[in-house]
Amino acid sequence: MTSEFMTPTAAPVPAQRQVGRGRFAGLRRALAPVAEARGLPKWVLYVGCALVLVFVVFAIFAPWISPYSFTQYLDGHGHRFPKSAPPNVHHWFGTNIMDTDVFSHIVYGSRTALEVVAIAVVISMLLGVPLGLFSGYYGGPLDRGLVLVMDAMFAFPSLLLAILIAFLLRGKFGFLGASFSGIMSAAISITVVYIPQYFRVIRNSVISVREEPYVEAARILGAKPRTVIGRYVFGNVVQNVPVIATLNAADALLTLAGLGFLGYGVQPTEAAEWGYDLQRALGEAAGGIWWTSVYPGLAIVLLVTGLTLVGESLNDLLNPVLRHRQLLPVNIVDDEGEVPRDDDA
């Protein structure tokens, strides 16, 4: 027999829903600063993501978006495309001196740029972050040796170091196929430039975190070094990695364009690359053929701007000192439950 004064109990949450909530709890915590942010940084993030998303769509759906292949110079009837033709109905961005479509180079160049940048940034993080963690935590001869190597790499200009590595790696990845060989060589040459940046940022953060009381307490309780690093140190020093990754991606794109402009990057027979298109368009610009250089240059500027905006906005949103949160109005209520007015004070 039930009583009318019994309070109803909440229905139990299904086990699958609880597992789902726990699975996405980390993602919700990671996106919480973005959801709480207000003002200019949030809109800057949206604009940057929109610019990057355009080129991501180009890269993924290049065969369907591009009217021609980046090496195609014949139409469906077997006729050769006009050389250095201005923008028209059949060639939206015109053609270049090689009789190929400029718009197709922009679309397929997006795939090349994002592939190289993604591989370079991922490999840089996979090498630089662990080296910074172990070097900063253990110190000693290992730390001094790694710092010496990274400082020596910083002594070289980044573009010069990338050119040197690209020259040494040319033809070393032929087993991957003609198209992916040049992309991998360019990505590895850019990777070497950015490993020291991740190493130094993570190492400096670990040196300050390893002396914190909670880390000392974990060591006193008998936690193994790998447990201390993975559970207590890594989570408190990794916040800067997304910001560094996005800013390095923008710089890596410029380095890739510089390599292609100098002829040490991705070769034209391997993939479409904007830097090489700019180098080839130099001779045409003097003759009034502007479209072969404007559109590749504009693509580089827009993608670099998008990545930079994402990096700068993430820095504002993830940094608790710079982050602006929404402030809710506070109403002070008196004993009678009413909000006092200014003339009542």
N, C-alpha and C positions, 0 to 999 in steps of 0.2 A: 504494500500500500504506500503510495507516494503522498507526501505532504505538499500543500500549496505554498509553503514557505521555503521549500528547497530551491536553491539557486541552480539554474541549468549549467551544466559543465560544457566546456568547449569541446568540439569534436576533435579527436586526435588527428594530428597531421600525418598523412601517409608517409611511409618510410621512403618511398621513391622521391617524394617532394623534399623531404629533409636532406636526402643525398644530393639532390639537385641544388638546393640552397647552399650546402657546404661546398659543392663543386665550384659554384660561381661566386663564392664569398671573396676569394682573392681578387677576382676581376672587378667586383663592385668596389672593393677598397682601393684598387688601383685607379679606377675612374672617378672616385669620389671627389678629388680636387677639381676635376674638370666640371663635374656637376655642380659643385659649390661655387665655382668662380663666376664672377660677374664683371661686366665692363669690357674694356678694349681687349685685354689678353684673350678672352674667349672668342671674340669675333675675329681676331687675328688668326687664331687656331683654325677657325672654320674656313677662312679665306685660303690659308695655306693648304689645308687638307683638300679643298676643292681644286686648287691648281694641280696638286700632285695627283689627285684622282683622275683628272683628264688624261694625263700621260700614262697612268696605270691602265686605263681603259684602252688607250692606243696600243700599249704593249701587249695586252692580253688578246685583244680582238684585231690585231694588225691585219691578218689575211682577209678579214671581212670588211674592215674599214677602208683599207687602202685599195684604190682602183687597180693598181698594178703592183708587180713585184719591184723591189728597189733596184734590181738589175735588168728589168725589162725595158727594151728599147723598140719593140715592134708592137703594133696594135693587132687586133684580131684578124685583120685582113692581110697581115704580113708586111704592112708598110712601116717604114721607120719613123719614129717620132721626130718632129722638127727640132733642130738644134737651137738651144737657148731661146726658146719661144716664150713670150710673156704670158702671164696668167690668162687663161681662157676657159671656155666651158669644158673642154676635154681635159685640161691640165690646170687645176685650180690655182696652184702655185707656180705654174710654168714648168719649163724643162731646163736642164743644164747643158753644159758643153758635151757631156757624154750621151746626150739624147735620152736621158732617163727622167722620170717624173719627180719633181721636187717634193710634192706632197707625200708621195710614197716614201721618200727618204726621211721625212719628218716622222711619219708613223712608225716605220721600222726602226728608225733611230731611237725612238722612245724605248723600244724593247731592248736594244743594245745598251743604252744608258742605264736603265733600271737593273738589268742583269748584272752589269759590271759593278755598279754601286752597291747592290744588295750583297753580292759575293764578297766584295772588299770589306764592307762594314761588318758582316757576320764573322768572317775570318779574323778581322782585327779584334773584335770583342772576344772571340773564343781563345785567342792567344794573349791579348793584353790584360784582360780582367783576371784570369787565374794567376798570371805571373805577378801582377800587382798585389793580389791577395797574399800569396805565399811569401813574396819578398817583404811586404810590409809587416806581416805577422811574425815571421821567423827572424828577420834581420840577419846580422852577422855577415860572413863572407858571401853568402848567396845574394843578399841585398846589395852589397857593394859591387859585386860583379855585374848584376843586372842593371844597376843604375849607371855603371860605366858604359855598358853596351848601348843602353837607350840614349844616354847623352851623346855618345859618338854618332848615333843615327840622327839626332837632332842637329848635329853640326853641319850636315849636308842640307842644301836647299831641297825642299820637298820635290819640286819638279825635276831637278837634276837627279835625285835618287831614284825617282820613278822611271826616268829615261834609262838610267843604268840597269835597273832590274829588268825593264822591258827588253832591252837589248840582249841581256844574258838569257832571258827566257824565250826568245823568239824561236819558234819551231820545236820547243820542248814538249808541247802538249798536242802533237799531231795525232796521237792515238785517240783523242777525244772527238776527232772529226774536224773538218776544215772550218766550219762555222763557229764551233765552240772553242777551238784552239786559241784564236785571237782574243776572244772574250776572257778566257781564263788567264792568259798571259797578262792582259791589261789589268785584270782584277788583282792578281798577285802582286804586280808591280805597285799598285796603289795601296795594297794592304800593308806593305812594309813601311809606308809613310806614317800610318795612323796607329800602329801598335804602340809606339812610345807614348802617345797621348793617353790612351786608356791605362797604360801601366802607371804613369805618373799620377794621374788623378786618383786611381784606386789605391795606390800605395800610400799616398799622403793621407787619404781618408782612413785607411786601416791603421796607420801609425797613431792617429789620435783616438781611434775607437778601441784599440787593444788595451788601453790603460783604463777604460771605464770600469766602474765597480761591478756591473753585471758580468763582464767578461772575466774579471778576476774571480768572482764568485763561482762561475762555471768551471774555471781551472781548479779552484780549491776543492770543489766537489768531485773532482776526478774525471771531468769530461775530456775526451780525447781531442787533440788539436783539430782534426778534421770536423768533429762535431761542433767545436767552438767557432771555427771558421764558417761552416755551412749554416749554423743555426743562429749565431749571435752576431757575427761580424758582417757576413755578406749582405744580409737584409738591411743593414744600416749604412752601407757604403755604395749600394747599387743605384741609389736614386738619381745620381748624375749621369748614369750611362745612357738613358734614352735621349737626354738633351745633347750629349756629346755625339751620339750616333746620328741624329738628324742633322746637326751642324757639319759633321764630317761627311755625310752623304752629299751635302751641297758642295763642299770643297772637293770631294772626290769627283763629282761631275765636271768641275772646272779642270781638274787634273787630267781627266780622261779626254776632255776637249783639247787640252794643251798637247797631250801625247799624239792625238790624231792630227792636230795641226802641224806638228813637226814630223809626222810620218812614222812614229814609233808605237802607235796604238793599234786599234783594230783596222785591218786592211780592207779596202773597198770590196774585194772579192769574198771576204768572210762575212761581213755584216755592214749595214748602213751605220754611219757614225757622223755626228754633226761636226766635230772638229775637222775631220778630213774634208767634209763638204765646204767648210769655210776656207780651208787652205786652197781648194781647187777653184773657189769663186773669186779669189783675189785678182786674177788676171781679167775676169769678166767685169768686175766693178768699174774699172777705168773706162770701159766701153759703154757704160750706162745700163748694163745688165744687173739690176739691183736685186732681183728676186732670189737669185741663187745664194746670196749671202744674208739677206734680211731675214728670211724665214728660219734657217738653221740657227742664226744668232738669236732670234726672238724665242725660239724653243729653249735654247740654253738659259736665257735670262728668266723665262717664266718658270721653268722647273727649279732652277737655283733659288729663285725668289720664294716659291712655294715651300721648299725644304727649309729655307732659312726662317720663314715665318712660323713654321711648325716648331722648329727648334727654339726660337726665342719665346714663343707663347708657352711651350712646355716648361721652359725655365721659370717663367712667371707663375705658372699654375702649380708646379711641383715644389717650388721653393716656398716654405711656410713664411719666410720673412717678406717675400714680395707678393704672395697671394692675397687677393682681395675677396673677402667673403660677403655674402648678403647679410645686411644688418636689419633685423626685424625691429619694429617699434616696440617700446616698452611702456606699458600703461600702469601707473601706480594707482591702486585702488585703496580707498579708505575703509574704515570699519563697517560702513554701511553698504559697501560694494559699489560705490560710485567713484568715478574719476574726478579728482578735485580740479577746479578751474584755477587759472592764474589769479583772478581777483579774490579767490577764497584764501589765498596764502597769507 
